[in-house]
Amino acid sequence: MRTFRSIARYQEANPAVYTVVTFPFLFAVMFGDWGHGICLLLGALVLIARESRLSTQACARTYHDFLLERLSEALTLTQRLSERGNQNGIDKLGSFMEMLFGGRYVLLLMSLFSIYCGLIYNEFFSVPFHIFGGSAYKCRDATCSDAHSAGLIKFRDPYPFGVDPSWRGSRSELPFLNSLKMKMSILLGVAQMNLGIILSYFNARFFHSSLDIRYQFVPQMIFLNSLFGYLSLLIIIKWCIGSQADLYHVMIYMFLSPTDDLGENELFWGQRPLQIVLLLLALVAVPWMLFPKPFILKKLHSERFQGRNYGMLVSSEFDPDVEPDSAREHHEEFNFSEVFVHQMIHSIEFVLGAVSNTASYLRLWALSLAHSELSTVFYEKVLLLAWGYDNVVIRLIGLAVFAFATAFILLMMETLSAFLHALRLHWVEFQNKFYHGDGYKFTPFSFALITEDDD
């Protein structure tokens, strides 16, 4: 997946080391249902168990495609080879099955993380389970099922793992899950973007680029965490103390009127002066990224070639026209405007990307909510509705429709959708912080490749 889009620059940080874990986890955040995860796990285990046989079929198909490309004019010979393959009992894999077979271990990780996130969401085909006993809350009165969370009384310790099943079926279910998944998406997004910036530091340190550390890594960390790192801190504090503060109001008026009193939205002592300091740091970080590096590069270039032209005036016999080509090549002209424009584009891209990339991680919340609601609709409006009839035929039809919708919509379309969105989050939001991807794939010397190129 990493090399499909681009090839890494020589010796730069390899994102595949982290993607092995973060990719299936972000997929599972959008696909969190341990019933659907078990279905994916069974499919992955089947592909892995039949690995030797399926790999032979995949190789047979590759050989067949090679014959179709190289011997397209020899139709008779191709038909004979195809018939011979069929006589040997080798059934060619389709393109879709080849794709699944090639990603069988990725599918295994995706299914395991889906089971884990499904247990956190407490969803088994959208049905909550009392895995760890009863709920931590009980009803205040008989109308508790239609009441808000204020209608519940806490009488025991919080649910030890995952979402409390008492939220299911209540009027507060959707607002609660919306708030939970949205804040969780922001926390995961800010954490992964910080990881990308930290990897840019290791890149700069490996290539001995102190300028990138001082004027790229440091201001980027300050800018991102002064705004969205602070938002993540507010989310965690709000969860810990159970405050009703409006974080939208806090973040908006942090820019519009940073000196105003926060009132009931204050989460801790000293929050207002801290917000002023963080806002000033974010404002200072922008020119810190933009201006110093181009001027320092110009100064370093001038110092490097200072005095090279003075040697020409010492000897009257020196002719500039006969200067060796090697000396001319090393004395390259420094294009300050090009360097400054490049740095300006990079700085603006990061500043705007810090906002847009954080918002882009909200797709974790959107797709997770869509998956949960679709699963709920299929369960309640198809399976339970059909099960309400005493007719066996209606029940079988409802079961068949539910199985079809689960298999083709939730297990195929939703899997592909979550896969592509997780891929985009890694290619764009994560890798653009440190990954250049302008390298060339290493190809060892081979006489066979030279012969193929000549043909």
TORTI-402133 format. One record per residue (C-alpha): x, y negated, z; residue in one letter; residue number from 1. Coordinates in nm, 2 decimals, decimal comma. Example, Ala and Ser with C-alpha at 12.3 -4.5 7.8 and 13.67 -1.06 7.14 Angstrom:
2
VEXTI;1,23;0,45;0,78;A;1
VEXTI;1,37;0,11;0,71;S;2
This chain:
455
VEXTI;0,00;0,00;0,00;M;1
VEXTI;0,29;-0,23;0,07;R;2
VEXTI;0,47;-0,18;-0,26;T;3
VEXTI;0,15;-0,18;-0,47;F;4
VEXTI;0,14;-0,56;-0,45;R;5
VEXTI;0,51;-0,66;-0,44;S;6
VEXTI;0,85;-0,52;-0,37;I;7
VEXTI;1,03;-0,64;-0,06;A;8
VEXTI;1,33;-0,87;-0,08;R;9
VEXTI;1,66;-0,69;-0,01;Y;10
VEXTI;1,70;-0,63;0,37;Q;11
VEXTI;1,40;-0,85;0,48;E;12
VEXTI;1,17;-0,73;0,75;A;13
VEXTI;0,95;-0,44;0,64;N;14
VEXTI;0,58;-0,49;0,72;P;15
VEXTI;0,50;-0,12;0,67;A;16
VEXTI;0,64;-0,04;1,01;V;17
VEXTI;0,36;-0,24;1,18;Y;18
VEXTI;0,10;-0,18;0,91;T;19
VEXTI;0,10;0,19;1,00;V;20
VEXTI;-0,08;0,10;1,32;V;21
VEXTI;-0,25;-0,23;1,25;T;22
VEXTI;-0,41;-0,13;0,92;F;23
VEXTI;-0,61;0,17;1,05;P;24
VEXTI;-0,69;-0,03;1,37;F;25
VEXTI;-0,83;-0,33;1,19;L;26
VEXTI;-1,03;-0,09;0,96;F;27
VEXTI;-1,17;0,07;1,27;A;28
VEXTI;-1,27;-0,26;1,42;V;29
VEXTI;-1,50;-0,31;1,11;M;30
VEXTI;-1,60;0,06;1,10;F;31
VEXTI;-1,65;0,12;1,48;G;32
VEXTI;-1,88;0,42;1,51;D;33
VEXTI;-1,75;0,74;1,66;W;34
VEXTI;-2,01;0,95;1,48;G;35
VEXTI;-1,90;0,81;1,14;H;36
VEXTI;-1,54;0,84;1,25;G;37
VEXTI;-1,59;1,22;1,32;I;38
VEXTI;-1,72;1,26;0,97;C;39
VEXTI;-1,42;1,09;0,82;L;40
VEXTI;-1,20;1,30;1,05;L;41
VEXTI;-1,35;1,62;0,92;L;42
VEXTI;-1,30;1,51;0,56;G;43
VEXTI;-0,93;1,42;0,63;A;44
VEXTI;-0,87;1,75;0,80;L;45
VEXTI;-1,01;1,94;0,51;V;46
VEXTI;-0,78;1,75;0,27;L;47
VEXTI;-0,48;1,82;0,49;I;48
VEXTI;-0,57;2,19;0,55;A;49
VEXTI;-0,59;2,25;0,17;R;50
VEXTI;-0,28;2,03;0,10;E;51
VEXTI;-0,08;2,30;-0,08;S;52
VEXTI;-0,36;2,40;-0,32;R;53
VEXTI;-0,48;2,04;-0,39;L;54
VEXTI;-0,12;1,92;-0,44;S;55
VEXTI;-0,08;2,19;-0,71;T;56
VEXTI;-0,40;2,07;-0,88;Q;57
VEXTI;-0,29;1,71;-0,86;A;58
VEXTI;0,04;1,79;-1,02;C;59
VEXTI;-0,15;1,98;-1,29;A;60
VEXTI;-0,36;1,68;-1,36;R;61
VEXTI;-0,05;1,46;-1,38;T;62
VEXTI;0,11;1,70;-1,63;Y;63
VEXTI;-0,22;1,70;-1,83;H;64
VEXTI;-0,23;1,32;-1,84;D;65
VEXTI;0,13;1,31;-1,95;F;66
VEXTI;0,05;1,55;-2,24;L;67
VEXTI;-0,24;1,33;-2,34;L;68
VEXTI;-0,02;1,02;-2,35;E;69
VEXTI;0,29;1,17;-2,52;R;70
VEXTI;0,12;1,42;-2,75;L;71
VEXTI;-0,20;1,23;-2,85;S;72
VEXTI;-0,15;1,31;-3,21;E;73
VEXTI;-0,10;1,69;-3,15;A;74
VEXTI;-0,46;1,76;-3,06;L;75
VEXTI;-0,44;2,13;-3,12;T;76
VEXTI;-0,15;2,17;-2,88;L;77
VEXTI;-0,32;1,97;-2,61;T;78
VEXTI;-0,63;2,19;-2,63;Q;79
VEXTI;-0,43;2,50;-2,61;R;80
VEXTI;-0,25;2,37;-2,30;L;81
VEXTI;-0,58;2,28;-2,14;S;82
VEXTI;-0,73;2,62;-2,21;E;83
VEXTI;-0,42;2,78;-2,07;R;84
VEXTI;-0,46;2,58;-1,75;G;85
VEXTI;-0,82;2,67;-1,72;N;86
VEXTI;-0,74;3,04;-1,77;Q;87
VEXTI;-0,49;3,02;-1,49;N;88
VEXTI;-0,77;2,90;-1,26;G;89
VEXTI;-0,64;2,55;-1,21;I;90
VEXTI;-0,92;2,30;-1,18;D;91
VEXTI;-0,80;1,95;-1,24;K;92
VEXTI;-0,88;1,69;-0,97;L;93
VEXTI;-1,08;1,39;-1,06;G;94
VEXTI;-0,94;1,04;-1,01;S;95
VEXTI;-1,15;0,97;-0,70;F;96
VEXTI;-1,04;1,30;-0,54;M;97
VEXTI;-0,68;1,22;-0,63;E;98
VEXTI;-0,72;0,88;-0,45;M;99
VEXTI;-0,86;1,05;-0,14;L;100
VEXTI;-0,59;1,32;-0,15;F;101
VEXTI;-0,31;1,07;-0,18;G;102
VEXTI;-0,44;0,88;0,12;G;103
VEXTI;-0,53;1,18;0,34;R;104
VEXTI;-0,30;1,08;0,62;Y;105
VEXTI;-0,41;0,72;0,61;V;106
VEXTI;-0,77;0,85;0,62;L;107
VEXTI;-0,68;1,06;0,92;L;108
VEXTI;-0,55;0,75;1,11;L;109
VEXTI;-0,85;0,55;1,00;M;110
VEXTI;-1,09;0,81;1,14;S;111
VEXTI;-0,90;0,84;1,47;L;112
VEXTI;-0,91;0,47;1,52;F;113
VEXTI;-1,27;0,46;1,42;S;114
VEXTI;-1,36;0,71;1,69;I;115
VEXTI;-1,16;0,50;1,94;Y;116
VEXTI;-1,34;0,17;1,84;C;117
VEXTI;-1,67;0,36;1,83;G;118
VEXTI;-1,62;0,46;2,19;L;119
VEXTI;-1,55;0,10;2,28;I;120
VEXTI;-1,87;-0,02;2,10;Y;121
VEXTI;-2,05;0,29;2,24;N;122
VEXTI;-2,21;0,37;1,91;E;123
VEXTI;-2,28;0,72;1,78;F;124
VEXTI;-2,47;0,68;1,45;F;125
VEXTI;-2,59;0,35;1,62;S;126
VEXTI;-2,71;0,54;1,93;V;127
VEXTI;-2,55;0,45;2,27;P;128
VEXTI;-2,44;0,72;2,51;F;129
VEXTI;-2,42;0,72;2,88;H;130
VEXTI;-2,08;0,88;2,87;I;131
VEXTI;-1,96;0,74;3,20;F;132
VEXTI;-2,28;0,77;3,39;G;133
VEXTI;-2,56;0,52;3,43;G;134
VEXTI;-2,54;0,15;3,36;S;135
VEXTI;-2,39;-0,10;3,59;A;136
VEXTI;-2,72;-0,30;3,59;Y;137
VEXTI;-3,07;-0,23;3,68;K;138
VEXTI;-3,40;-0,40;3,59;C;139
VEXTI;-3,53;-0,68;3,81;R;140
VEXTI;-3,89;-0,61;3,71;D;141
VEXTI;-4,09;-0,40;3,46;A;142
VEXTI;-4,03;-0,64;3,17;T;143
VEXTI;-3,66;-0,60;3,19;C;144
VEXTI;-3,63;-0,44;2,85;S;145
VEXTI;-3,75;-0,75;2,68;D;146
VEXTI;-3,56;-1,00;2,91;A;147
VEXTI;-3,23;-1,17;2,87;H;148
VEXTI;-2,93;-1,07;3,07;S;149
VEXTI;-3,06;-1,28;3,36;A;150
VEXTI;-3,33;-1,01;3,41;G;151
VEXTI;-3,07;-0,76;3,51;L;152
VEXTI;-2,92;-0,70;3,86;I;153
VEXTI;-2,57;-0,57;3,90;K;154
VEXTI;-2,57;-0,29;4,15;F;155
VEXTI;-2,24;-0,10;4,08;R;156
VEXTI;-1,90;-0,14;3,93;D;157
VEXTI;-1,88;-0,24;3,56;P;158
VEXTI;-1,89;0,03;3,29;Y;159
VEXTI;-1,54;0,18;3,30;P;160
VEXTI;-1,49;0,20;2,92;F;161
VEXTI;-1,67;0,04;2,63;G;162
VEXTI;-1,99;-0,15;2,60;V;163
VEXTI;-2,26;-0,10;2,87;D;164
VEXTI;-2,55;0,10;2,72;P;165
VEXTI;-2,80;-0,12;2,89;S;166
VEXTI;-2,74;-0,39;2,63;W;167
VEXTI;-2,90;-0,16;2,36;R;168
VEXTI;-3,26;-0,24;2,31;G;169
VEXTI;-3,26;-0,57;2,50;S;170
VEXTI;-3,33;-0,91;2,36;R;171
VEXTI;-2,98;-1,01;2,44;S;172
VEXTI;-2,82;-0,73;2,25;E;173
VEXTI;-2,75;-0,92;1,93;L;174
VEXTI;-2,62;-1,24;2,09;P;175
VEXTI;-2,40;-1,04;2,33;F;176
VEXTI;-2,25;-0,83;2,05;L;177
VEXTI;-2,21;-1,13;1,83;N;178
VEXTI;-2,02;-1,32;2,10;S;179
VEXTI;-1,81;-1,02;2,19;L;180
VEXTI;-1,70;-0,92;1,84;K;181
VEXTI;-1,64;-1,28;1,72;M;182
VEXTI;-1,41;-1,36;2,02;K;183
VEXTI;-1,24;-1,02;1,97;M;184
VEXTI;-1,17;-1,10;1,61;S;185
VEXTI;-1,01;-1,43;1,70;I;186
VEXTI;-0,79;-1,27;1,95;L;187
VEXTI;-0,68;-1,00;1,71;L;188
VEXTI;-0,62;-1,25;1,43;G;189
VEXTI;-0,41;-1,49;1,64;V;190
VEXTI;-0,21;-1,19;1,78;A;191
VEXTI;-0,13;-1,06;1,43;Q;192
VEXTI;-0,04;-1,40;1,29;M;193
VEXTI;0,20;-1,46;1,59;N;194
VEXTI;0,36;-1,12;1,51;L;195
VEXTI;0,41;-1,24;1,15;G;196
VEXTI;0,58;-1,56;1,26;I;197
VEXTI;0,80;-1,36;1,51;I;198
VEXTI;0,91;-1,14;1,22;L;199
VEXTI;1,01;-1,46;1,03;S;200
VEXTI;1,24;-1,53;1,32;Y;201
VEXTI;1,41;-1,19;1,28;F;202
VEXTI;1,44;-1,25;0,91;N;203
VEXTI;1,61;-1,59;0,96;A;204
VEXTI;1,83;-1,44;1,23;R;205
VEXTI;1,94;-1,15;1,01;F;206
VEXTI;2,03;-1,38;0,72;F;207
VEXTI;2,20;-1,63;0,96;H;208
VEXTI;1,96;-1,92;0,87;S;209
VEXTI;1,95;-2,14;1,17;S;210
VEXTI;1,76;-2,40;0,98;L;211
VEXTI;1,47;-2,17;0,93;D;212
VEXTI;1,47;-2,09;1,31;I;213
VEXTI;1,48;-2,45;1,42;R;214
VEXTI;1,26;-2,61;1,15;Y;215
VEXTI;1,02;-2,33;1,05;Q;216
VEXTI;0,98;-2,07;1,33;F;217
VEXTI;0,97;-2,31;1,62;V;218
VEXTI;0,72;-2,57;1,48;P;219
VEXTI;0,50;-2,29;1,34;Q;220
VEXTI;0,48;-2,12;1,68;M;221
VEXTI;0,40;-2,45;1,84;I;222
VEXTI;0,14;-2,55;1,59;F;223
VEXTI;-0,04;-2,22;1,58;L;224
VEXTI;-0,05;-2,16;1,96;N;225
VEXTI;-0,12;-2,52;2,05;S;226
VEXTI;-0,46;-2,48;1,88;L;227
VEXTI;-0,56;-2,12;1,83;F;228
VEXTI;-0,34;-1,97;2,10;G;229
VEXTI;-0,50;-2,22;2,34;Y;230
VEXTI;-0,85;-2,10;2,20;L;231
VEXTI;-0,75;-1,74;2,27;S;232
VEXTI;-0,65;-1,84;2,63;L;233
VEXTI;-0,98;-2,01;2,68;L;234
VEXTI;-1,16;-1,69;2,56;I;235
VEXTI;-0,97;-1,47;2,81;I;236
VEXTI;-1,03;-1,71;3,10;I;237
VEXTI;-1,40;-1,73;3,02;K;238
VEXTI;-1,43;-1,36;3,02;W;239
VEXTI;-1,24;-1,33;3,35;C;240
VEXTI;-1,44;-1,59;3,54;I;241
VEXTI;-1,78;-1,54;3,37;G;242
VEXTI;-1,82;-1,91;3,29;S;243
VEXTI;-2,09;-2,05;3,06;Q;244
VEXTI;-1,86;-2,31;2,90;A;245
VEXTI;-1,92;-2,39;2,54;D;246
VEXTI;-1,59;-2,33;2,36;L;247
VEXTI;-1,72;-2,49;2,04;Y;248
VEXTI;-1,77;-2,81;2,23;H;249
VEXTI;-1,42;-2,78;2,40;V;250
VEXTI;-1,23;-2,73;2,07;M;251
VEXTI;-1,43;-3,00;1,87;I;252
VEXTI;-1,40;-3,27;2,13;Y;253
VEXTI;-1,03;-3,18;2,18;M;254
VEXTI;-0,98;-3,36;1,85;F;255
VEXTI;-1,26;-3,62;1,85;L;256
VEXTI;-1,23;-3,75;2,21;S;257
VEXTI;-0,95;-3,58;2,40;P;258
VEXTI;-0,97;-3,82;2,70;T;259
VEXTI;-1,34;-3,76;2,78;D;260
VEXTI;-1,44;-3,56;3,08;D;261
VEXTI;-1,52;-3,19;3,01;L;262
VEXTI;-1,79;-3,16;3,27;G;263
VEXTI;-1,94;-2,81;3,29;E;264
VEXTI;-1,71;-2,70;3,00;N;265
VEXTI;-1,40;-2,72;3,22;E;266
VEXTI;-1,26;-2,38;3,29;L;267
VEXTI;-0,96;-2,46;3,51;F;268
VEXTI;-0,80;-2,75;3,69;W;269
VEXTI;-0,58;-2,97;3,46;G;270
VEXTI;-0,75;-2,86;3,14;Q;271
VEXTI;-0,80;-3,21;3,00;R;272
VEXTI;-0,43;-3,33;3,03;P;273
VEXTI;-0,32;-2,99;2,90;L;274
VEXTI;-0,53;-3,04;2,59;Q;275
VEXTI;-0,38;-3,38;2,53;I;276
VEXTI;-0,03;-3,24;2,55;V;277
VEXTI;-0,12;-2,95;2,31;L;278
VEXTI;-0,28;-3,18;2,06;L;279
VEXTI;0,03;-3,40;2,06;L;280
VEXTI;0,25;-3,10;2,02;L;281
VEXTI;0,04;-2,98;1,72;A;282
VEXTI;0,07;-3,33;1,56;L;283
VEXTI;0,45;-3,34;1,62;V;284
VEXTI;0,50;-2,99;1,47;A;285
VEXTI;0,37;-3,10;1,12;V;286
VEXTI;0,65;-3,36;1,05;P;287
VEXTI;0,89;-3,12;1,23;W;288
VEXTI;0,82;-2,86;0,96;M;289
VEXTI;0,82;-3,11;0,67;L;290
VEXTI;1,10;-3,37;0,69;F;291
VEXTI;1,42;-3,24;0,87;P;292
VEXTI;1,50;-2,94;0,65;K;293
VEXTI;1,53;-3,11;0,31;P;294
VEXTI;1,74;-3,39;0,44;F;295
VEXTI;1,97;-3,15;0,63;I;296
VEXTI;2,01;-2,94;0,32;L;297
VEXTI;2,10;-3,25;0,12;K;298
VEXTI;2,36;-3,35;0,38;K;299
VEXTI;2,51;-3,01;0,39;L;300
VEXTI;2,54;-3,00;0,01;H;301
VEXTI;2,71;-3,34;0,01;S;302
VEXTI;2,96;-3,24;0,27;E;303
VEXTI;3,03;-2,92;0,09;R;304
VEXTI;3,13;-3,09;-0,23;F;305
VEXTI;3,27;-3,41;-0,08;Q;306
VEXTI;3,62;-3,47;-0,19;G;307
VEXTI;3,61;-3,23;-0,49;R;308
VEXTI;3,59;-3,52;-0,74;N;309
VEXTI;3,86;-3,72;-0,56;Y;310
VEXTI;4,12;-3,48;-0,69;G;311
VEXTI;4,05;-3,59;-1,05;M;312
VEXTI;4,18;-3,94;-0,98;L;313
VEXTI;4,52;-3,83;-0,85;V;314
VEXTI;4,66;-3,70;-1,17;S;315
VEXTI;4,63;-3,91;-1,49;S;316
VEXTI;4,69;-3,60;-1,70;E;317
VEXTI;4,37;-3,44;-1,58;F;318
VEXTI;4,10;-3,42;-1,85;D;319
VEXTI;3,74;-3,37;-1,71;P;320
VEXTI;3,65;-3,21;-2,04;D;321
VEXTI;3,89;-2,92;-1,99;V;322
VEXTI;3,76;-2,85;-1,64;E;323
VEXTI;3,73;-2,47;-1,60;P;324
VEXTI;3,38;-2,33;-1,64;D;325
VEXTI;3,41;-2,15;-1,30;S;326
VEXTI;3,45;-2,49;-1,13;A;327
VEXTI;3,15;-2,64;-1,31;R;328
VEXTI;2,93;-2,35;-1,21;E;329
VEXTI;3,01;-2,38;-0,84;H;330
VEXTI;2,94;-2,75;-0,84;H;331
VEXTI;2,56;-2,74;-0,89;E;332
VEXTI;2,36;-3,05;-0,86;E;333
VEXTI;2,13;-3,07;-0,56;F;334
VEXTI;1,77;-3,14;-0,66;N;335
VEXTI;1,63;-3,32;-0,35;F;336
VEXTI;1,29;-3,38;-0,50;S;337
VEXTI;1,24;-3,02;-0,58;E;338
VEXTI;1,35;-2,90;-0,24;V;339
VEXTI;1,13;-3,17;-0,07;F;340
VEXTI;0,82;-3,08;-0,27;V;341
VEXTI;0,87;-2,71;-0,20;H;342
VEXTI;0,90;-2,78;0,17;Q;343
VEXTI;0,59;-3,00;0,16;M;344
VEXTI;0,39;-2,73;-0,01;I;345
VEXTI;0,51;-2,47;0,24;H;346
VEXTI;0,42;-2,70;0,53;S;347
VEXTI;0,08;-2,79;0,40;I;348
VEXTI;0,01;-2,43;0,32;E;349
VEXTI;0,09;-2,32;0,67;F;350
VEXTI;-0,11;-2,60;0,84;V;351
VEXTI;-0,42;-2,53;0,63;L;352
VEXTI;-0,36;-2,15;0,64;G;353
VEXTI;-0,35;-2,16;1,02;A;354
VEXTI;-0,72;-2,27;1,01;V;355
VEXTI;-0,83;-2,07;0,71;S;356
VEXTI;-0,65;-1,75;0,81;N;357
VEXTI;-0,80;-1,76;1,16;T;358
VEXTI;-1,15;-1,81;1,01;A;359
VEXTI;-1,07;-1,52;0,77;S;360
VEXTI;-1,02;-1,28;1,06;Y;361
VEXTI;-1,39;-1,34;1,14;L;362
VEXTI;-1,46;-1,09;0,87;R;363
VEXTI;-1,38;-0,83;1,14;L;364
VEXTI;-1,68;-0,95;1,33;W;365
VEXTI;-1,90;-0,98;1,02;A;366
VEXTI;-1,84;-0,64;0,88;L;367
VEXTI;-1,86;-0,47;1,22;S;368
VEXTI;-2,19;-0,63;1,28;L;369
VEXTI;-2,32;-0,54;0,93;A;370
VEXTI;-2,21;-0,18;0,98;H;371
VEXTI;-2,38;-0,16;1,32;S;372
VEXTI;-2,70;-0,31;1,19;E;373
VEXTI;-2,72;-0,10;0,88;L;374
VEXTI;-2,66;0,22;1,09;S;375
VEXTI;-2,94;0,10;1,33;T;376
VEXTI;-3,18;0,04;1,04;V;377
VEXTI;-3,12;0,38;0,89;F;378
VEXTI;-3,16;0,55;1,23;Y;379
VEXTI;-3,47;0,36;1,35;E;380
VEXTI;-3,66;0,29;1,02;K;381
VEXTI;-3,58;0,62;0,85;V;382
VEXTI;-3,50;0,90;1,09;L;383
VEXTI;-3,71;0,80;1,39;L;384
VEXTI;-4,00;0,69;1,17;L;385
VEXTI;-4,01;1,02;0,99;A;386
VEXTI;-3,97;1,21;1,32;W;387
VEXTI;-4,28;1,04;1,45;G;388
VEXTI;-4,49;1,26;1,22;Y;389
VEXTI;-4,59;1,61;1,30;D;390
VEXTI;-4,55;1,71;0,93;N;391
VEXTI;-4,24;1,92;0,87;V;392
VEXTI;-4,21;1,80;0,50;V;393
VEXTI;-4,20;1,43;0,61;I;394
VEXTI;-3,94;1,51;0,87;R;395
VEXTI;-3,72;1,69;0,62;L;396
VEXTI;-3,76;1,40;0,37;I;397
VEXTI;-3,66;1,15;0,64;G;398
VEXTI;-3,37;1,36;0,74;L;399
VEXTI;-3,25;1,39;0,37;A;400
VEXTI;-3,29;1,02;0,32;V;401
VEXTI;-3,10;0,94;0,64;F;402
VEXTI;-2,82;1,19;0,54;A;403
VEXTI;-2,80;1,04;0,19;F;404
VEXTI;-2,78;0,68;0,32;A;405
VEXTI;-2,53;0,77;0,58;T;406
VEXTI;-2,30;0,96;0,34;A;407
VEXTI;-2,32;0,73;0,04;F;408
VEXTI;-2,37;0,38;0,19;I;409
VEXTI;-2,20;0,40;0,53;L;410
VEXTI;-1,93;0,67;0,47;L;411
VEXTI;-1,84;0,57;0,12;M;412
VEXTI;-1,93;0,21;0,04;M;413
VEXTI;-1,87;0,08;0,39;E;414
VEXTI;-1,55;0,27;0,41;T;415
VEXTI;-1,43;0,12;0,09;L;416
VEXTI;-1,54;-0,23;0,19;S;417
VEXTI;-1,37;-0,21;0,53;A;418
VEXTI;-1,05;-0,07;0,36;F;419
VEXTI;-1,03;-0,36;0,11;L;420
VEXTI;-1,09;-0,62;0,38;H;421
VEXTI;-0,82;-0,47;0,61;A;422
VEXTI;-0,59;-0,46;0,31;L;423
VEXTI;-0,65;-0,83;0,24;R;424
VEXTI;-0,59;-0,93;0,60;L;425
VEXTI;-0,24;-0,76;0,58;H;426
VEXTI;-0,15;-0,88;0,24;W;427
VEXTI;-0,25;-1,25;0,29;V;428
VEXTI;-0,31;-1,35;0,65;E;429
VEXTI;-0,02;-1,14;0,80;F;430
VEXTI;0,25;-1,11;0,53;Q;431
VEXTI;0,24;-1,47;0,42;N;432
VEXTI;0,40;-1,57;0,75;K;433
VEXTI;0,73;-1,39;0,68;F;434
VEXTI;0,72;-1,16;0,37;Y;435
VEXTI;0,86;-1,29;0,05;H;436
VEXTI;0,80;-0,98;-0,17;G;437
VEXTI;1,01;-1,11;-0,46;D;438
VEXTI;1,25;-0,81;-0,48;G;439
VEXTI;1,30;-0,53;-0,73;Y;440
VEXTI;1,24;-0,17;-0,68;K;441
VEXTI;1,56;0,04;-0,67;F;442
VEXTI;1,58;0,28;-0,96;T;443
VEXTI;1,87;0,53;-0,95;P;444
VEXTI;2,07;0,59;-1,27;F;445
VEXTI;1,92;0,87;-1,47;S;446
VEXTI;2,00;1,00;-1,82;F;447
VEXTI;1,64;1,12;-1,85;A;448
VEXTI;1,50;0,77;-1,80;L;449
VEXTI;1,74;0,64;-2,06;I;450
VEXTI;1,63;0,90;-2,31;T;451
VEXTI;1,26;0,82;-2,24;E;452
VEXTI;1,32;0,45;-2,30;D;453
VEXTI;1,50;0,52;-2,63;D;454
VEXTI;1,20;0,73;-2,74;D;455
